[in-house]
């Protein structure tokens, strides 16, 4: 990869195309730098993910996001005004083990926002300039970071792509790891010259989360608007299920009755290594106990998010090693909200490009 002749223009590699990585990459790109983004998954987005099915999509990761930072608000308004919509959930109920309301319903204190027609639409929109310029490498896992063999002051990435090839991308002045903390730590440890940078990440604590997708296509009948409870979202004290959302209540979605259930933190951790079929059965039972819906679903499938919830964040917006030209960002730096990921990636990019 040839660098520009302009002395101030640098070449960056961003590893990870979730919200943090995209925010960082777009900011660096807008500042006039060269950027290449590498994502191990087949599409960008991280936990802003949507699982397709014959009955419609399921937002298995982030269920919604809130907007508090004016910079996040500006980014949404200027780049994705047609993609973002409020979710009029009215109130999120709090339920006991049997599905009874234990806390009076009240309107949400702040707006719940979604991307339409699916949560993945927002990262896909933000990835467009990178995709259009050929700078987005999907289905490409970075295995190791090393000094460039031709220009040792720069970095090269040893990757494995979707075709099983192992190309090397070289000529980077700096590398940003916009990965979950555990993945970032493993990559640093696998990169001999950077292993010492992994130590601060060992203090970050993350928890997994099982997500169950359930569909009832036969519930869409004349005169029958919804199946089961009349609420669209609830938090639960059930020992297995902590969150339930009616996907078909979200704007821009198909009307096929379908739900997403997020397992509780403790239960997900305890069953992180269980067979997905066994988990599906147990979460489906919890879903029936809470909602009263005991009909047999046309689809019931559980997926595991290995690093879903931040239990103990890093405590600072990012890590940046100026001498090495290595940075790290992600929601885990400061929290677990979608906006936390955006702020972390933005703040790191601003630190890198500051005069």
C-alpha positions in Angstrom: 0.0 0.0 0.0 1.6 3.2 -1.1 1.4 6.2 1.1 0.5 9.7 -0.1 3.3 12.2 -0.9 1.6 14.7 1.4 3.7 14.6 4.6 0.8 15.0 7.0 -1.4 12.3 5.4 -1.0 9.0 7.2 -2.2 5.4 6.6 -4.3 3.8 9.3 -5.6 0.2 9.8 -8.7 -0.1 11.9 -9.4 -3.6 13.1 -13.2 -4.0 13.7 -16.2 -2.5 11.9 -18.5 -2.1 14.8 -19.8 1.3 15.8 -16.5 2.2 17.5 -14.4 1.2 14.5 -16.6 2.9 12.0 -16.7 6.1 14.1 -12.9 6.1 14.3 -12.4 5.2 10.7 -14.8 7.8 9.3 -13.3 10.6 11.4 -9.8 9.7 10.2 -11.0 9.5 6.6 -12.7 12.9 7.0 -9.5 14.4 8.3 -7.8 13.4 5.0 -6.0 10.2 6.1 -5.9 6.9 4.4 -7.9 4.2 6.2 -8.3 0.5 5.7 -10.9 -1.4 7.9 -10.7 -5.1 8.6 -13.7 -7.0 9.9 -13.8 -10.7 10.7 -17.6 -11.0 10.3 -19.4 -11.0 6.9 -20.9 -7.6 7.5 -20.1 -4.5 9.6 -22.0 -3.7 12.8 -20.8 -5.7 15.7 -23.6 -6.0 18.2 -25.9 -3.9 16.0 -26.7 -7.1 14.3 -29.8 -8.5 12.7 -30.4 -12.2 12.1 -32.5 -13.0 9.0 -35.2 -15.6 8.9 -38.1 -16.6 6.6 -40.4 -14.7 9.0 -38.4 -11.5 9.2 -35.4 -10.1 11.0 -34.4 -10.3 14.6 -32.3 -7.7 16.3 -30.4 -10.2 18.4 -27.8 -7.7 19.8 -28.5 -4.1 20.8 -32.3 -3.7 21.2 -32.3 0.1 20.9 -30.0 3.0 21.7 -30.3 6.3 23.5 -28.7 9.7 22.5 -27.1 11.9 25.1 -23.9 13.2 23.5 -24.6 16.0 21.0 -21.9 14.7 18.7 -23.7 11.4 18.4 -26.9 13.3 17.7 -25.2 15.3 15.0 -23.7 12.2 13.4 -27.1 10.6 13.2 -28.9 13.7 11.9 -26.3 14.4 9.2 -25.5 10.8 8.0 -28.6 8.7 8.7 -31.8 10.8 9.2 -33.8 8.4 7.0 -32.4 5.3 8.9 -33.1 6.3 12.6 -36.6 6.2 14.1 -38.0 6.4 17.6 -39.5 3.2 19.1 -42.7 4.2 20.8 -42.4 1.5 23.4 -44.5 3.6 25.8 -43.1 1.9 28.9 -40.8 -1.0 29.6 -42.6 -3.2 32.2 -40.7 -4.9 35.0 -42.0 -8.4 35.5 -41.6 -11.2 38.1 -40.9 -14.8 37.4 -44.5 -15.4 36.5 -44.8 -12.4 34.2 -46.7 -10.2 36.7 -46.0 -6.5 36.7 -43.9 -5.6 39.8 -43.2 -2.0 38.9 -45.8 0.5 37.7 -45.4 1.3 34.0 -44.3 4.8 33.2 -43.1 6.5 30.0 -39.4 6.1 29.3 -37.2 9.0 30.6 -35.5 9.3 27.3 -36.3 8.3 23.7 -35.6 4.8 22.5 -34.1 4.9 19.0 -33.8 2.2 16.3 -32.4 1.8 12.9 -34.9 0.8 10.1 -35.6 -1.6 8.7 -33.1 -3.4 11.0 -30.5 -2.4 13.5 -27.7 -3.4 11.2 -28.9 -0.6 8.8 -27.0 2.1 10.8 -23.5 0.5 10.6 -24.2 -0.4 7.0 -24.9 3.3 6.3 -21.8 4.4 8.1 -19.7 1.8 6.3 -20.8 3.0 2.8 -17.9 5.5 2.1 -15.4 2.9 3.2 -17.0 0.2 1.1 -17.3 2.5 -1.9 -13.5 3.3 -1.8 -12.5 -0.3 -1.4 -11.3 0.3 2.2 -13.6 -2.2 3.9 -12.4 -5.8 4.1 -15.1 -8.1 5.4 -14.8 -11.7 6.4 -11.2 -10.9 7.1 -9.7 -11.9 10.5 -6.4 -10.2 11.6 -4.2 -12.9 13.2 -1.1 -10.8 14.0 0.3 -7.3 13.9 4.0 -6.9 13.2 6.5 -4.4 12.1 6.6 -3.9 8.3 9.4 -5.9 6.8 10.2 -3.1 4.2 9.7 -0.1 6.4 10.2 -1.1 10.0 8.8 2.1 11.4 5.4 1.1 10.0 3.1 -1.9 10.7 1.7 -4.8 8.7 -1.2 -7.0 9.4 -1.2 -10.8 8.8 -4.8 -11.8 8.0 -6.9 -14.7 7.0 -9.7 -14.0 4.6 -12.9 -15.8 3.8 -11.2 -17.8 1.1 -8.7 -19.3 3.5 -5.8 -17.1 2.1 -3.3 -15.4 4.3 -2.4 -12.1 2.7 -0.3 -9.4 4.4 -1.5 -5.8 4.4 1.5 -3.4 4.9 2.4 0.2 5.1 0.4 1.4 8.1 1.6 4.3 10.2 -0.8 3.3 13.0 -3.2 0.6 13.9 -6.5 0.9 15.9 -8.0 -2.2 17.6 -11.8 -1.5 17.7 -12.5 -5.0 19.1 -14.2 -6.4 22.2 -11.7 -6.3 25.0 -11.1 -10.0 25.1 -10.4 -10.2 21.4 -8.2 -7.1 21.5 -6.2 -8.7 24.3 -5.7 -11.9 22.4 -4.6 -10.1 19.3 -2.0 -8.1 21.3 -0.7 -11.2 22.9 -0.4 -12.9 19.5 1.6 -9.9 18.3 5.0 -10.3 19.9 6.0 -6.7 19.7 2.7 -5.5 21.3 2.1 -8.2 24.0 3.0 -5.8 26.8 0.1 -3.5 25.8 -2.4 -6.2 26.8 -2.0 -5.8 30.5 -4.6 -3.0 31.1 -7.2 -5.0 29.3 -7.1 -7.8 31.8 -8.9 -5.6 34.3 -11.9 -5.2 32.0 -14.7 -7.6 32.8 -17.3 -8.7 30.2 -20.3 -11.1 30.4 -21.9 -13.2 27.7 -25.6 -13.2 26.7 -27.8 -15.8 25.1 -30.4 -14.4 22.8 -33.5 -16.4 21.8 -35.4 -15.7 18.5 -39.0 -16.9 18.5 -41.5 -16.5 15.6 -45.3 -17.2 15.4 -46.3 -16.5 11.8 -49.8 -18.0 12.3 -50.6 -15.3 14.9 -51.1 -12.8 12.1 -54.8 -13.3 11.5 -57.8 -10.9 10.9 -58.9 -9.4 14.2 -55.8 -10.7 16.1 -53.2 -7.9 16.4 -50.9 -9.5 18.9 -50.3 -12.8 20.6 -50.1 -12.9 24.4 -49.4 -9.8 26.4 -50.2 -6.3 25.2 -46.9 -4.8 26.1 -44.0 -4.6 23.6 -40.9 -4.8 25.9 -40.2 -5.9 29.4 -37.4 -6.4 31.9 -37.8 -9.5 34.0 -36.6 -10.9 37.3 -37.0 -14.4 35.9 -33.7 -16.3 36.7 -33.3 -17.2 33.0 -34.7 -14.3 31.0 -33.9 -10.6 31.7 -35.3 -8.9 28.6 -38.2 -9.5 26.2 -39.1 -7.5 23.1 -41.7 -7.9 20.4 -39.8 -7.4 17.2 -42.9 -6.7 15.2 -43.7 -3.7 17.4 -40.6 -1.9 16.1 -40.9 0.6 13.3 -40.1 -0.6 9.8 -40.4 -4.3 10.7 -42.7 -6.9 9.2 -45.8 -7.7 11.2 -45.1 -11.4 11.7 -45.3 -12.0 15.4 -41.8 -12.6 16.7 -39.8 -12.0 19.8 -36.3 -11.6 21.1 -35.4 -12.8 24.6 -32.1 -11.9 26.2 -31.1 -14.3 29.0 -30.0 -13.0 32.3 -26.3 -12.2 32.9 -25.9 -14.9 35.6 -27.8 -17.6 33.6 -25.8 -16.8 30.4 -22.5 -17.0 32.2 -23.5 -20.3 33.8 -24.6 -21.8 30.5 -22.1 -20.2 28.1 -20.8 -23.5 27.0 -24.1 -25.3 26.7 -25.4 -26.7 23.5 -27.6 -24.1 21.7 -30.5 -26.6 21.3 -30.6 -27.2 25.1 -30.4 -23.4 25.7 -33.2 -22.8 23.2 -35.5 -25.3 25.1 -34.8 -23.7 28.5 -35.3 -20.1 27.3 -38.4 -21.0 25.4 -39.9 -22.4 28.6 -39.0 -19.1 30.4 -40.6 -17.2 27.6 -43.8 -19.1 28.0 -43.8 -18.7 31.8 -43.4 -14.9 31.5 -45.7 -14.2 28.5 -48.2 -16.9 28.8 -47.6 -17.8 25.1 -47.5 -21.6 25.0 -48.1 -22.0 21.3 -45.5 -23.9 19.4 -43.3 -21.4 17.5 -42.4 -21.9 13.8 -38.9 -20.8 14.7 -37.0 -21.0 18.0 -33.2 -20.5 17.9 -30.7 -19.3 20.5 -27.4 -17.5 19.6 -24.6 -16.6 22.1 -23.0 -13.2 22.3 -19.7 -14.0 24.0 -18.9 -10.5 25.0 -22.2 -8.7 25.4 -22.3 -6.7 28.7 -19.6 -4.6 30.3 -19.3 -5.5 34.0 -16.2 -3.5 34.7 -15.1 -0.9 32.0 -11.6 0.3 31.4 -12.4 3.6 32.9 -11.1 5.9 30.1 -12.4 6.7 26.7 -9.6 4.9 24.8 -5.9 3.8 24.9 -3.4 5.5 22.6 0.3 4.7 22.5 1.7 7.6 20.5 5.2 6.3 20.1 4.1 2.9 18.8 1.0 4.2 16.9 -1.3 1.7 18.5 -4.8 2.6 19.7 -7.7 0.7 21.3 -11.4 1.8 21.5 -14.8 0.3 22.2 -17.8 0.6 24.3 -16.0 -1.4 27.0 -13.7 1.5 27.6 -16.5 3.5 29.3 -19.6 1.4 29.4 -21.8 -0.8 27.2 -24.2 1.5 25.4 -24.1 2.0 21.6 -23.3 5.6 22.2 -20.3 4.6 24.4 -18.9 2.8 21.4 -19.4 5.8 19.1 -17.8 8.2 21.7 -14.8 6.0 22.3 -14.0 5.6 18.6 -14.6 9.3 17.9 -12.4 10.5 20.9 -9.6 8.2 19.8 -9.6 9.5 16.3 -9.7 13.1 17.5 -6.7 12.4 19.7 -4.8 10.9 16.8 -5.4 13.7 14.4 -4.9 16.6 16.8 -2.1 18.9 15.8 
